Amino acid sequence: DTGVSQDPRHKITKRGQNVTFRCDPISEHNRLYWYRQTLGQGPEFLTYFQNEAQLEKSRLLSDRFSAERPKGSFSTLEIQRTEQGDSAMYLCASSLARSSYNSPLHFGNGTRLTVT
Amino acid sequence: AQSVTQLDSHVSVSEGTPVLLRCNYSSSYSPSLFWYVQHPNKGLQLLLKYTSAATLVKGINGFEAEFKKSETSFHLTKPSAHMSDAAEYFCVVTMNSGGYQKVTFGTGTKLQVIP
């Protein structure tokens, strides 16, 4: 399978614990996005990488959230001191940047986080 | 600036009848437009894309959409609904600006298919 892969699929954690999610994009894609989606809502943008550079972070991304994409390949999203409000589906997407073409985003199946 | 409006939060159709999911957009420049489908507890799957080529775009599972610049619309249609089409659908507009791809999602339309 050469699609976007996310791990784990589900994570249950207690409030105050740290969690880390991983995303493996489609191999030739240089753009990588993280979104958060709560029940009944559309995806909310969190952050975006082009290669290893983090180009934009949403104001939703508090200082408890950090994302990295070392070497421009896989990416990790860490949430420190989790809160119940962090419970959501975390979606990763990747795309191929071309100067004259808007490549569609390809999404993974997401990581569902439940904070108890 | 760009925005996307999905005019209906819920649409209900009978199996075998046509589907129409409406999307209007605004964009300062020539946008690219996409429709995605999301089944429960799944990621978003690309249905079809418009990137300034033919205005009538055919996608997977019998869906198609027509880009109408004069109406700033990109409505999604299917001639005959199937039970497996029940899902949430998102209209998305993207635009390249200074090497950065800005992506804007609509709020989604839940499609219910009645047997």
Interface residues (C-beta under 8 A of the other chain):
Chain A: V4 Q6 R31 Y33 Q41 G42 P43 F45 Y48 Q50 L55 E56 M89 L91 A93 S95 A97 S99 S100 Y101 N102 S103 P104 L105 H106 F107 G108 N109 G110 R112
Chain B: P31 S32 F34 Y36 N41 K42 G43 L44 Q45 L46 K49 T51 F90 V92 T94 M95 N96 G99 Y100 Q101 V103 F105 G106 T107 G108
